[in-house]
Amino acid sequence: MAAAQREDPAPLYKDATAPVEARVRDLLARMTLREKAAQMAQIERTVVSPRALTELAAGSVLNAGGSAPRERASPADWARMVDDMQRLALASRLAVPILYGTDAVHGHNNVFGATVFPHNVGLGASRDAELVRKIGEATALEVRATGIHWAFAPCLAVCRDPRWGRCYESYSEDPEIVRSLTGIVTGLQGQPPADHPHGYPFLASVRENVLACAKHFVADGGTDKGLNEGNTICSPEDLERIHMKPYPDCITQGVATVMASYSKWNGEPLHGSRYLLTDVLKGKLGFKGFVVSDWEGIDRLCEPRGFDYRYCIAQSVNAGMDMIMIPHRFEKFLEDLVFLVETGEIPMSRIDDAVERILRVKFISGVFEHPFSDPSLLDSVGCKEHRMLAREAVRKSLVLLKNGKNQKETFLPLAKNAKRILVAGTHADNIGYQCGGWTIAWHGDSGKITLGTSILEAIQETVGVETEVVHEQSPTEAILESGGFSYAVVVVGEVPYAEWLGDRTDLSIPFNGSELINRVASKVPTLVIVISGRPLVIEPQVLEKIDALVAAWLPGSEGMGITDCLFGDHDFVGTLPVTWYRSSDQLPINVGDVKYDPLFPFGHGMKMFRSDEVSP
């Protein structure tokens, strides 16, 4: 009787000093099949309820791009929301905390006021591995400040065709450049010790780091005609040589999670490929973290999408999918997964393997011991130090494509003390356009969608007090002929987009950009800045007419990084991470092709100052 009255000792899985694998085994042994199935579920934040997290014990929550606690929610609002969810999870039978994940792909880009870094294509132009690692560190801190544990980054796509709507998420068309920038994983997660077991998930600090996610496994950037979620047609050798190349580097750094690609390889959907998810990723590459699906990724395994949901679940889980980004029909998923195990269509051993992997990542993440946000980090979101880092990244991402109408007379740097200058174009004063997709909204937006400095504001800040800056989005002939302009800066480019919304076959400059450039450059010496996620068509007559051309990619919130170079305070260092084609008829065109005749070759990038000159 006395023994029975004594309380049970604390379960082993709650003992922070016990080895991770012992804790995993102990907790797994205590779970019912339904509880295991719930750990494999990731639900959207709008689906969260006491039933979902306390009664059914869902394993993970995410927010869709643009899904926020409220409009312009503060970092504290985000932290409060995640903490409230965590309290619900900790009230479940076994008190297993959730992992909350978010698409922090160029900074903590869903959060108003966070630092927005250049998109990956711009970082690829910088070729600066240390800069990219530091961006990982800064992003991790801002994500952590909001109570979030997991960033769905980095994207390791090797984009082979600019018609693809996600090309700006790719560092380069060259797998070696993508490989060289995988150190962002260490930036996000921290540096594993030299003796860290290969492939085992790692997190250095529950205060300063977040779990990373290498995505989208594999060959998302190689689809035929650049079609989003399309089919990559290539040999196993090319798959390994081009698209698989960056993954081993991430696995060596202890990347905790890998997200499967929506795309197919030679007709087989990645979400259902046992060969690639299990034999290659978990077997050959030795990945010990967990594989997560993309948003409704398993639904795409049947037509109409998700119609035969049990088939979709069985195909993906048996292929090696560990966590399913459902994200809405959680109870249907639970019911169907339990049914499939009970009827023997999915072996219990597969469920146990998936849940072991998920729990392993939860234990190494420290979320059992530190489930809640740290309010002392809130001031890091959008802080000056991070904005200065973003400004440096913008500066280093710029590629100078043309400088002067001939080699003897350069056009840049621009004079700061010019009497009167014209700033024109759709993208000169638009933070939303400057940031691109995956910023506040899923597909991005126009206007002052977050805090930052536009290119116009940066120019106004940089020029002398005597300089008159005339801003006209589309200047009339009368304005152009009114005269007195020392030079014009015309900023053109793409409207923000994400995923399939960005698939395009017409890659001319939107908003009649070429016509505007021609009109201005006919009357005033002109610098053109292109804001885009990919090279756009620059017609020969346009290129001939303008005096200078800069590719600024999607620079993010810190426009001052652009003027740092334009006015000569820093030289240009960026070089093209992708081939700048002459016309869409040439696509796909990649460095190393037998027939290679681009407008600007891969690796092209000019400097304003000769190497024997010193930048002022």
LINJO-V952767 format. One record per residue. N is the residue number from 1. RES is the residue in one letter. SS is DSSP state (H for helix, E for strand, L for the rest). PHI is phi as a letter, one per 30 degrees, with the letter a starting at -180 (* if undefined). NEAR is the number of other ideal C-beta (glycine too) atoms within 8 Angstrom. Layout:
n->N res->RES ss->SS phi->PHI near->NEAR
n->N res->RES ss->SS phi->PHI near->NEAR
This chain:
n->1 res->M ss->L phi->* near->4
n->2 res->A ss->H phi->d near->5
n->3 res->A ss->H phi->d near->5
n->4 res->A ss->H phi->d near->5
n->5 res->Q ss->H phi->d near->5
n->6 res->R ss->L phi->d near->6
n->7 res->E ss->L phi->d near->3
n->8 res->D ss->L phi->e near->5
n->9 res->P ss->L phi->d near->4
n->10 res->A ss->L phi->e near->6
n->11 res->P ss->L phi->d near->10
n->12 res->L ss->H phi->e near->9
n->13 res->Y ss->H phi->d near->11
n->14 res->K ss->H phi->c near->7
n->15 res->D ss->L phi->d near->9
n->16 res->A ss->L phi->d near->6
n->17 res->T ss->L phi->d near->3
n->18 res->A ss->L phi->d near->10
n->19 res->P ss->L phi->d near->5
n->20 res->V ss->H phi->e near->9
n->21 res->E ss->H phi->d near->7
n->22 res->A ss->H phi->d near->9
n->23 res->R ss->H phi->d near->14
n->24 res->V ss->H phi->e near->13
n->25 res->R ss->H phi->d near->9
n->26 res->D ss->H phi->d near->12
n->27 res->L ss->H phi->d near->13
n->28 res->L ss->H phi->e near->12
n->29 res->A ss->H phi->d near->6
n->30 res->R ss->H phi->d near->8
n->31 res->M ss->L phi->d near->11
n->32 res->T ss->L phi->d near->5
n->33 res->L ss->H phi->e near->11
n->34 res->R ss->H phi->d near->9
n->35 res->E ss->H phi->d near->11
n->36 res->K ss->H phi->d near->13
n->37 res->A ss->H phi->e near->14
n->38 res->A ss->H phi->d near->12
n->39 res->Q ss->H phi->d near->14
n->40 res->M ss->L phi->d near->15
n->41 res->A ss->E phi->c near->15
n->42 res->Q ss->E phi->c near->14
n->43 res->I ss->E phi->c near->15
n->44 res->E ss->E phi->d near->12
n->45 res->R ss->H phi->d near->11
n->46 res->T ss->H phi->d near->5
n->47 res->V ss->H phi->d near->10
n->48 res->V ss->L phi->d near->11
n->49 res->S ss->L phi->a near->6
n->50 res->P ss->H phi->e near->8
n->51 res->R ss->H phi->d near->7
n->52 res->A ss->H phi->d near->13
n->53 res->L ss->H phi->c near->17
n->54 res->T ss->H phi->c near->11
n->55 res->E ss->H phi->d near->8
n->56 res->L ss->L phi->c near->12
n->57 res->A ss->L phi->h near->14
n->58 res->A ss->L phi->e near->15
n->59 res->G ss->L phi->d near->13
n->60 res->S ss->E phi->a near->12
n->61 res->V ss->E phi->b near->16
n->62 res->L ss->E phi->b near->14
n->63 res->N ss->L phi->c near->10
n->64 res->A ss->L phi->d near->9
n->65 res->G ss->L phi->e near->11
n->66 res->G ss->L phi->i near->8
n->67 res->S ss->L phi->c near->9
n->68 res->A ss->L phi->b near->11
n->69 res->P ss->L phi->e near->7
n->70 res->R ss->L phi->a near->6
n->71 res->E ss->L phi->d near->4
n->72 res->R ss->L phi->h near->5
n->73 res->A ss->L phi->e near->11
n->74 res->S ss->L phi->d near->8
n->75 res->P ss->H phi->e near->13
n->76 res->A ss->H phi->d near->8
n->77 res->D ss->H phi->d near->10
n->78 res->W ss->H phi->d near->15
n->79 res->A ss->H phi->d near->14
n->80 res->R ss->H phi->d near->10
n->81 res->M ss->H phi->d near->12
n->82 res->V ss->H phi->d near->14
n->83 res->D ss->H phi->d near->11
n->84 res->D ss->H phi->d near->8
n->85 res->M ss->H phi->d near->14
n->86 res->Q ss->H phi->d near->14
n->87 res->R ss->H phi->d near->8
n->88 res->L ss->H phi->d near->13
n->89 res->A ss->H phi->d near->16
n->90 res->L ss->H phi->d near->9
n->91 res->A ss->L phi->d near->9
n->92 res->S ss->L phi->d near->12
n->93 res->R ss->L phi->e near->5
n->94 res->L ss->L phi->c near->9
n->95 res->A ss->L phi->h near->8
n->96 res->V ss->L phi->d near->12
n->97 res->P ss->L phi->d near->11
n->98 res->I ss->L phi->d near->13
n->99 res->L ss->E phi->c near->14
n->100 res->Y ss->E phi->c near->14
n->101 res->G ss->E phi->c near->15
n->102 res->T ss->E phi->b near->13
n->103 res->D ss->L phi->d near->10
n->104 res->A ss->L phi->c near->15
n->105 res->V ss->L phi->c near->13
n->106 res->H ss->L phi->b near->14
n->107 res->G ss->E phi->j near->16
n->108 res->H ss->L phi->d near->13
n->109 res->N ss->L phi->d near->14
n->110 res->N ss->L phi->d near->13
n->111 res->V ss->L phi->c near->13
n->112 res->F ss->L phi->e near->10
n->113 res->G ss->L phi->i near->9
n->114 res->A ss->L phi->d near->14
n->115 res->T ss->L phi->d near->17
n->116 res->V ss->E phi->c near->14
n->117 res->F ss->L phi->d near->14
n->118 res->P ss->L phi->e near->14
n->119 res->H ss->L phi->d near->17
n->120 res->N ss->H phi->e near->15
n->121 res->V ss->H phi->e near->19
n->122 res->G ss->H phi->d near->16
n->123 res->L ss->H phi->d near->17
n->124 res->G ss->H phi->d near->15
n->125 res->A ss->H phi->d near->17
n->126 res->S ss->H phi->d near->13
n->127 res->R ss->L phi->h near->10
n->128 res->D ss->L phi->c near->8
n->129 res->A ss->H phi->d near->9
n->130 res->E ss->H phi->d near->7
n->131 res->L ss->H phi->e near->13
n->132 res->V ss->H phi->d near->14
n->133 res->R ss->H phi->d near->12
n->134 res->K ss->H phi->d near->10
n->135 res->I ss->H phi->d near->16
n->136 res->G ss->H phi->e near->16
n->137 res->E ss->H phi->d near->11
n->138 res->A ss->H phi->d near->16
n->139 res->T ss->H phi->d near->17
n->140 res->A ss->H phi->e near->15
n->141 res->L ss->H phi->d near->12
n->142 res->E ss->H phi->d near->19
n->143 res->V ss->H phi->d near->13
n->144 res->R ss->H phi->e near->16
n->145 res->A ss->H phi->e near->15
n->146 res->T ss->L phi->c near->14
n->147 res->G ss->L phi->i near->15
n->148 res->I ss->L phi->c near->14
n->149 res->H ss->L phi->c near->11
n->150 res->W ss->E phi->b near->14
n->151 res->A ss->E phi->c near->17
n->152 res->F ss->L phi->d near->12
n->153 res->A ss->L phi->a near->13
n->154 res->P ss->L phi->c near->16
n->155 res->C ss->E phi->d near->12
n->156 res->L ss->L phi->c near->11
n->157 res->A ss->L phi->e near->11
n->158 res->V ss->E phi->c near->16
n->159 res->C ss->L phi->d near->15
n->160 res->R ss->L phi->c near->10
n->161 res->D ss->L phi->a near->13
n->162 res->P ss->L phi->d near->12
n->163 res->R ss->L phi->d near->12
n->164 res->W ss->L phi->d near->14
n->165 res->G ss->L phi->d near->12
n->166 res->R ss->L phi->c near->15
n->167 res->C ss->H phi->d near->16
n->168 res->Y ss->H phi->d near->14
n->169 res->E ss->H phi->d near->11
n->170 res->S ss->L phi->c near->16
n->171 res->Y ss->L phi->d near->10
n->172 res->S ss->E phi->a near->13
n->173 res->E ss->L phi->d near->12
n->174 res->D ss->L phi->c near->10
n->175 res->P ss->H phi->e near->12
n->176 res->E ss->H phi->d near->7
n->177 res->I ss->H phi->d near->12
n->178 res->V ss->H phi->e near->17
n->179 res->R ss->H phi->e near->10
n->180 res->S ss->H phi->d near->9
n->181 res->L ss->L phi->c near->14
n->182 res->T ss->L phi->d near->14
n->183 res->G ss->L phi->d near->13
n->184 res->I ss->H phi->e near->14
n->185 res->V ss->H phi->d near->16
n->186 res->T ss->H phi->d near->12
n->187 res->G ss->H phi->e near->15
n->188 res->L ss->H phi->d near->16
n->189 res->Q ss->H phi->c near->18
n->190 res->G ss->L phi->j near->10
n->191 res->Q ss->L phi->d near->5
n->192 res->P ss->L phi->d near->10
n->193 res->P ss->L phi->d near->5
n->194 res->A ss->L phi->e near->3
n->195 res->D ss->L phi->c near->4
n->196 res->H ss->L phi->d near->9
n->197 res->P ss->L phi->d near->6
n->198 res->H ss->L phi->e near->7
n->199 res->G ss->L phi->i near->11
n->200 res->Y ss->L phi->d near->10
n->201 res->P ss->L phi->d near->13
n->202 res->F ss->L phi->b near->12
n->203 res->L ss->L phi->b near->14
n->204 res->A ss->L phi->d near->9
n->205 res->S ss->L phi->b near->7
n->206 res->V ss->L phi->d near->9
n->207 res->R ss->L phi->c near->8
n->208 res->E ss->L phi->c near->9
n->209 res->N ss->L phi->c near->12
n->210 res->V ss->L phi->b near->15
n->211 res->L ss->E phi->d near->16
n->212 res->A ss->L phi->c near->16
n->213 res->C ss->E phi->b near->16
n->214 res->A ss->E phi->d near->16
n->215 res->K ss->E phi->b near->14
n->216 res->H ss->E phi->c near->13
n->217 res->F ss->E phi->d near->14
n->218 res->V ss->L phi->b near->12
n->219 res->A ss->L phi->i near->15
n->220 res->D ss->H phi->d near->15
n->221 res->G ss->H phi->c near->14
n->222 res->G ss->H phi->c near->11
n->223 res->T ss->L phi->d near->16
n->224 res->D ss->H phi->e near->8
n->225 res->K ss->H phi->i near->7
n->226 res->G ss->H phi->i near->16
n->227 res->L ss->L phi->d near->11
n->228 res->N ss->L phi->d near->13
n->229 res->E ss->L phi->i near->9
n->230 res->G ss->L phi->d near->11
n->231 res->N ss->E phi->c near->11
n->232 res->T ss->E phi->c near->15
n->233 res->I ss->L phi->c near->5
n->234 res->C ss->L phi->a near->11
n->235 res->S ss->L phi->d near->5
n->236 res->P ss->H phi->e near->5
n->237 res->E ss->H phi->d near->6
n->238 res->D ss->H phi->d near->9
n->239 res->L ss->H phi->e near->14
n->240 res->E ss->H phi->d near->9
n->241 res->R ss->H phi->d near->8
n->242 res->I ss->H phi->c near->13
n->243 res->H ss->H phi->d near->15
n->244 res->M ss->L phi->d near->12
n->245 res->K ss->L phi->e near->13
n->246 res->P ss->L phi->d near->13
n->247 res->Y ss->H phi->d near->14
n->248 res->P ss->H phi->e near->9
n->249 res->D ss->H phi->d near->10
n->250 res->C ss->H phi->d near->15
n->251 res->I ss->H phi->d near->14
n->252 res->T ss->H phi->d near->8
n->253 res->Q ss->L phi->d near->13
n->254 res->G ss->L phi->i near->13
n->255 res->V ss->L phi->e near->15
n->256 res->A ss->L phi->d near->16
n->257 res->T ss->E phi->b near->15
n->258 res->V ss->E phi->b near->16
n->259 res->M ss->E phi->c near->14
n->260 res->A ss->E phi->d near->15
n->261 res->S ss->L phi->d near->13
n->262 res->Y ss->L phi->d near->13
n->263 res->S ss->L phi->d near->14
n->264 res->K ss->E phi->c near->10
n->265 res->W ss->E phi->c near->14
n->266 res->N ss->L phi->h near->8
n->267 res->G ss->L phi->j near->5
n->268 res->E ss->E phi->c near->9
n->269 res->P ss->E phi->d near->10
n->270 res->L ss->H phi->d near->17
n->271 res->H ss->H phi->d near->17
n->272 res->G ss->H phi->b near->10
n->273 res->S ss->L phi->c near->11
n->274 res->R ss->H phi->d near->10
n->275 res->Y ss->H phi->e near->8
n->276 res->L ss->H phi->d near->12
n->277 res->L ss->H phi->d near->16
n->278 res->T ss->H phi->c near->11
n->279 res->D ss->H phi->d near->9
n->280 res->V ss->H phi->d near->11
n->281 res->L ss->H phi->d near->14
n->282 res->K ss->H phi->d near->12
n->283 res->G ss->H phi->d near->8
n->284 res->K ss->H phi->d near->6
n->285 res->L ss->L phi->d near->11
n->286 res->G ss->L phi->i near->9
n->287 res->F ss->L phi->d near->11
n->288 res->K ss->L phi->c near->10
n->289 res->G ss->L phi->d near->14
n->290 res->F ss->E phi->c near->13
n->291 res->V ss->E phi->c near->18
n->292 res->V ss->E phi->c near->16
n->293 res->S ss->L phi->d near->14
n->294 res->D ss->L phi->d near->13
n->295 res->W ss->L phi->e near->7
n->296 res->E ss->L phi->h near->11
n->297 res->G ss->L phi->d near->12
n->298 res->I ss->H phi->d near->14
n->299 res->D ss->H phi->e near->10
n->300 res->R ss->H phi->d near->11
n->301 res->L ss->H phi->d near->11
n->302 res->C ss->L phi->b near->11
n->303 res->E ss->L phi->b near->4
n->304 res->P ss->L phi->d near->5
n->305 res->R ss->L phi->e near->8
n->306 res->G ss->L phi->i near->10
n->307 res->F ss->L phi->d near->7
n->308 res->D ss->L phi->c near->7
n->309 res->Y ss->H phi->d near->12
n->310 res->R ss->H phi->d near->10
n->311 res->Y ss->H phi->d near->9
n->312 res->C ss->H phi->e near->13
n->313 res->I ss->H phi->d near->15
n->314 res->A ss->H phi->d near->11
n->315 res->Q ss->H phi->e near->12
n->316 res->S ss->H phi->d near->15
n->317 res->V ss->H phi->d near->16
n->318 res->N ss->H phi->d near->10
n->319 res->A ss->H phi->d near->12
n->320 res->G ss->L phi->k near->11
n->321 res->M ss->L phi->d near->15
n->322 res->D ss->L phi->c near->12
n->323 res->M ss->E phi->b near->16
n->324 res->I ss->E phi->c near->14
n->325 res->M ss->E phi->d near->12
n->326 res->I ss->L phi->d near->12
n->327 res->P ss->L phi->c near->11
n->328 res->H ss->L phi->c near->7
n->329 res->R ss->L phi->d near->7
n->330 res->F ss->H phi->d near->13
n->331 res->E ss->H phi->d near->7
n->332 res->K ss->H phi->d near->8
n->333 res->F ss->H phi->e near->14
n->334 res->L ss->H phi->e near->13
n->335 res->E ss->H phi->e near->8
n->336 res->D ss->H phi->d near->11
n->337 res->L ss->H phi->d near->13
n->338 res->V ss->H phi->d near->11
n->339 res->F ss->H phi->e near->9
n->340 res->L ss->H phi->d near->13
n->341 res->V ss->H phi->d near->14
n->342 res->E ss->H phi->d near->7
n->343 res->T ss->L phi->c near->6
n->344 res->G ss->L phi->i near->6
n->345 res->E ss->L phi->d near->8
n->346 res->I ss->L phi->b near->13
n->347 res->P ss->L phi->d near->7
n->348 res->M ss->H phi->e near->8
n->349 res->S ss->H phi->d near->6
n->350 res->R ss->H phi->d near->10
n->351 res->I ss->H phi->d near->15
n->352 res->D ss->H phi->d near->10
n->353 res->D ss->H phi->d near->9
n->354 res->A ss->H phi->d near->14
n->355 res->V ss->H phi->d near->14
n->356 res->E ss->H phi->e near->11
n->357 res->R ss->H phi->d near->13
n->358 res->I ss->H phi->d near->14
n->359 res->L ss->H phi->d near->14
n->360 res->R ss->H phi->e near->15
n->361 res->V ss->H phi->d near->15
n->362 res->K ss->H phi->d near->12
n->363 res->F ss->H phi->d near->10
n->364 res->I ss->H phi->d near->12
n->365 res->S ss->H phi->d near->13
n->366 res->G ss->L phi->i near->8
n->367 res->V ss->L phi->d near->12
n->368 res->F ss->L phi->d near->10
n->369 res->E ss->L phi->d near->7
n->370 res->H ss->L phi->b near->7
n->371 res->P ss->L phi->d near->9
n->372 res->F ss->L phi->c near->7
n->373 res->S ss->L phi->d near->11
n->374 res->D ss->L phi->c near->8
n->375 res->P ss->H phi->d near->7
n->376 res->S ss->H phi->d near->5
n->377 res->L ss->H phi->d near->11
n->378 res->L ss->H phi->e near->10
n->379 res->D ss->H phi->d near->7
n->380 res->S ss->H phi->d near->9
n->381 res->V ss->L phi->d near->14
n->382 res->G ss->L phi->i near->9
n->383 res->C ss->L phi->d near->9
n->384 res->K ss->H phi->e near->5
n->385 res->E ss->H phi->d near->7
n->386 res->H ss->H phi->d near->14
n->387 res->R ss->H phi->d near->12
n->388 res->M ss->H phi->d near->8
n->389 res->L ss->H phi->d near->14
n->390 res->A ss->H phi->d near->19
n->391 res->R ss->H phi->d near->12
n->392 res->E ss->H phi->d near->10
n->393 res->A ss->H phi->d near->18
n->394 res->V ss->H phi->d near->19
n->395 res->R ss->H phi->e near->13
n->396 res->K ss->H phi->d near->12
n->397 res->S ss->H phi->d near->16
n->398 res->L ss->L phi->d near->16
n->399 res->V ss->E phi->c near->13
n->400 res->L ss->E phi->d near->16
n->401 res->L ss->E phi->c near->11
n->402 res->K ss->E phi->b near->10
n->403 res->N ss->E phi->b near->9
n->404 res->G ss->L phi->j near->12
n->405 res->K ss->L phi->d near->5
n->406 res->N ss->L phi->b near->5
n->407 res->Q ss->L phi->d near->3
n->408 res->K ss->L phi->d near->4
n->409 res->E ss->L phi->c near->6
n->410 res->T ss->L phi->d near->6
n->411 res->F ss->L phi->c near->12
n->412 res->L ss->L phi->c near->12
n->413 res->P ss->L phi->d near->8
n->414 res->L ss->L phi->d near->13
n->415 res->A ss->L phi->d near->8
n->416 res->K ss->L phi->d near->9
n->417 res->N ss->L phi->c near->7
n->418 res->A ss->L phi->d near->11
n->419 res->K ss->L phi->d near->7
n->420 res->R ss->E phi->b near->10
n->421 res->I ss->E phi->b near->16
n->422 res->L ss->E phi->c near->15
n->423 res->V ss->E phi->c near->16
n->424 res->A ss->E phi->b near->15
n->425 res->G ss->L phi->j near->13
n->426 res->T ss->L phi->d near->12
n->427 res->H ss->L phi->c near->12
n->428 res->A ss->L phi->d near->15
n->429 res->D ss->L phi->b near->9
n->430 res->N ss->L phi->b near->11
n->431 res->I ss->H phi->e near->12
n->432 res->G ss->H phi->d near->14
n->433 res->Y ss->H phi->d near->14
n->434 res->Q ss->H phi->d near->16
n->435 res->C ss->H phi->d near->17
n->436 res->G ss->L phi->i near->15
n->437 res->G ss->L phi->d near->16
n->438 res->W ss->L phi->h near->13
n->439 res->T ss->L phi->b near->15
n->440 res->I ss->L phi->i near->11
n->441 res->A ss->L phi->c near->9
n->442 res->W ss->L phi->e near->9
n->443 res->H ss->L phi->c near->10
n->444 res->G ss->L phi->i near->15
n->445 res->D ss->L phi->a near->10
n->446 res->S ss->L phi->c near->8
n->447 res->G ss->L phi->j near->7
n->448 res->K ss->L phi->d near->5
n->449 res->I ss->L phi->d near->12
n->450 res->T ss->L phi->a near->13
n->451 res->L ss->L phi->d near->6
n->452 res->G ss->L phi->l near->12
n->453 res->T ss->E phi->b near->9
n->454 res->S ss->L phi->d near->12
n->455 res->I ss->H phi->d near->16
n->456 res->L ss->H phi->e near->12
n->457 res->E ss->H phi->d near->10
n->458 res->A ss->H phi->d near->13
n->459 res->I ss->H phi->d near->14
n->460 res->Q ss->H phi->e near->8
n->461 res->E ss->H phi->d near->9
n->462 res->T ss->H phi->c near->10
n->463 res->V ss->L phi->d near->12
n->464 res->G ss->L phi->d near->6
n->465 res->V ss->L phi->d near->3
n->466 res->E ss->L phi->d near->5
n->467 res->T ss->L phi->d near->12
n->468 res->E ss->E phi->c near->6
n->469 res->V ss->E phi->c near->10
n->470 res->V ss->E phi->c near->10
n->471 res->H ss->E phi->c near->9
n->472 res->E ss->E phi->b near->10
n->473 res->Q ss->L phi->e near->9
n->474 res->S ss->L phi->b near->6
n->475 res->P ss->L phi->d near->10
n->476 res->T ss->L phi->d near->7
n->477 res->E ss->H phi->e near->6
n->478 res->A ss->H phi->e near->6
n->479 res->I ss->H phi->d near->10
n->480 res->L ss->H phi->d near->14
n->481 res->E ss->H phi->d near->7
n->482 res->S ss->L phi->d near->6
n->483 res->G ss->L phi->i near->4
n->484 res->G ss->L phi->i near->5
n->485 res->F ss->L phi->d near->12
n->486 res->S ss->L phi->d near->8
n->487 res->Y ss->E phi->a near->15
n->488 res->A ss->E phi->b near->14
n->489 res->V ss->E phi->c near->17
n->490 res->V ss->E phi->c near->15
n->491 res->V ss->E phi->c near->14
n->492 res->V ss->E phi->b near->16
n->493 res->G ss->E phi->l near->13
n->494 res->E ss->L phi->c near->12
n->495 res->V ss->L phi->d near->6
n->496 res->P ss->L phi->e near->14
n->497 res->Y ss->L phi->a near->13
n->498 res->A ss->L phi->b near->13
n->499 res->E ss->H phi->h near->10
n->500 res->W ss->H phi->d near->7
n->501 res->L ss->H phi->d near->9
n->502 res->G ss->H phi->c near->14
n->503 res->D ss->L phi->d near->10
n->504 res->R ss->L phi->b near->7
n->505 res->T ss->L phi->c near->5
n->506 res->D ss->L phi->c near->5
n->507 res->L ss->L phi->c near->11
n->508 res->S ss->E phi->d near->8
n->509 res->I ss->L phi->d near->13
n->510 res->P ss->L phi->d near->10
n->511 res->F ss->L phi->h near->7
n->512 res->N ss->L phi->h near->7
n->513 res->G ss->H phi->e near->14
n->514 res->S ss->H phi->d near->11
n->515 res->E ss->H phi->d near->7
n->516 res->L ss->H phi->d near->14
n->517 res->I ss->H phi->e near->16
n->518 res->N ss->H phi->e near->11
n->519 res->R ss->H phi->d near->11
n->520 res->V ss->H phi->d near->15
n->521 res->A ss->H phi->d near->16
n->522 res->S ss->L phi->d near->7
n->523 res->K ss->L phi->c near->8
n->524 res->V ss->L phi->b near->10
n->525 res->P ss->L phi->e near->8
n->526 res->T ss->E phi->b near->15
n->527 res->L ss->E phi->c near->16
n->528 res->V ss->E phi->c near->13
n->529 res->I ss->E phi->c near->14
n->530 res->V ss->E phi->c near->13
n->531 res->I ss->E phi->c near->14
n->532 res->S ss->L phi->a near->12
n->533 res->G ss->L phi->d near->13
n->534 res->R ss->L phi->a near->11
n->535 res->P ss->L phi->d near->13
n->536 res->L ss->L phi->c near->12
n->537 res->V ss->E phi->d near->10
n->538 res->I ss->L phi->c near->11
n->539 res->E ss->L phi->d near->7
n->540 res->P ss->H phi->e near->5
n->541 res->Q ss->H phi->d near->7
n->542 res->V ss->H phi->d near->12
n->543 res->L ss->H phi->d near->11
n->544 res->E ss->H phi->d near->6
n->545 res->K ss->H phi->d near->10
n->546 res->I ss->L phi->d near->13
n->547 res->D ss->L phi->c near->11
n->548 res->A ss->E phi->a near->13
n->549 res->L ss->E phi->b near->12
n->550 res->V ss->E phi->b near->16
n->551 res->A ss->E phi->c near->14
n->552 res->A ss->E phi->c near->12
n->553 res->W ss->E phi->h near->14
n->554 res->L ss->L phi->c near->16
n->555 res->P ss->L phi->d near->15
n->556 res->G ss->L phi->j near->17
n->557 res->S ss->L phi->d near->15
n->558 res->E ss->E phi->c near->15
n->559 res->G ss->L phi->d near->16
n->560 res->M ss->H phi->d near->12
n->561 res->G ss->H phi->d near->16
n->562 res->I ss->H phi->d near->16
n->563 res->T ss->H phi->d near->14
n->564 res->D ss->H phi->e near->12
n->565 res->C ss->H phi->d near->17
n->566 res->L ss->H phi->e near->14
n->567 res->F ss->L phi->c near->12
n->568 res->G ss->L phi->i near->12
n->569 res->D ss->L phi->d near->8
n->570 res->H ss->L phi->b near->8
n->571 res->D ss->L phi->d near->9
n->572 res->F ss->L phi->d near->13
n->573 res->V ss->L phi->b near->9
n->574 res->G ss->L phi->d near->15
n->575 res->T ss->L phi->b near->10
n->576 res->L ss->L phi->e near->16
n->577 res->P ss->L phi->d near->13
n->578 res->V ss->L phi->b near->14
n->579 res->T ss->L phi->d near->14
n->580 res->W ss->E phi->c near->13
n->581 res->Y ss->L phi->d near->13
n->582 res->R ss->L phi->d near->7
n->583 res->S ss->L phi->b near->6
n->584 res->S ss->H phi->d near->10
n->585 res->D ss->H phi->d near->4
n->586 res->Q ss->H phi->d near->9
n->587 res->L ss->L phi->d near->10
n->588 res->P ss->L phi->d near->6
n->589 res->I ss->L phi->b near->9
n->590 res->N ss->L phi->b near->9
n->591 res->V ss->L phi->e near->10
n->592 res->G ss->L phi->j near->4
n->593 res->D ss->L phi->d near->7
n->594 res->V ss->L phi->d near->3
n->595 res->K ss->L phi->c near->4
n->596 res->Y ss->L phi->b near->10
n->597 res->D ss->L phi->b near->5
n->598 res->P ss->L phi->d near->12
n->599 res->L ss->L phi->d near->8
n->600 res->F ss->E phi->b near->9
n->601 res->P ss->L phi->d near->10
n->602 res->F ss->L phi->e near->12
n->603 res->G ss->L phi->j near->7
n->604 res->H ss->L phi->d near->11
n->605 res->G ss->L phi->l near->13
n->606 res->M ss->E phi->c near->9
n->607 res->K ss->L phi->c near->10
n->608 res->M ss->L phi->d near->13
n->609 res->F ss->L phi->c near->8
n->610 res->R ss->L phi->d near->5
n->611 res->S ss->L phi->d near->5
n->612 res->D ss->L phi->d near->3
n->613 res->E ss->L phi->c near->6
n->614 res->V ss->L phi->c near->4
n->615 res->S ss->L phi->d near->9
n->616 res->P ss->L phi->d near->4
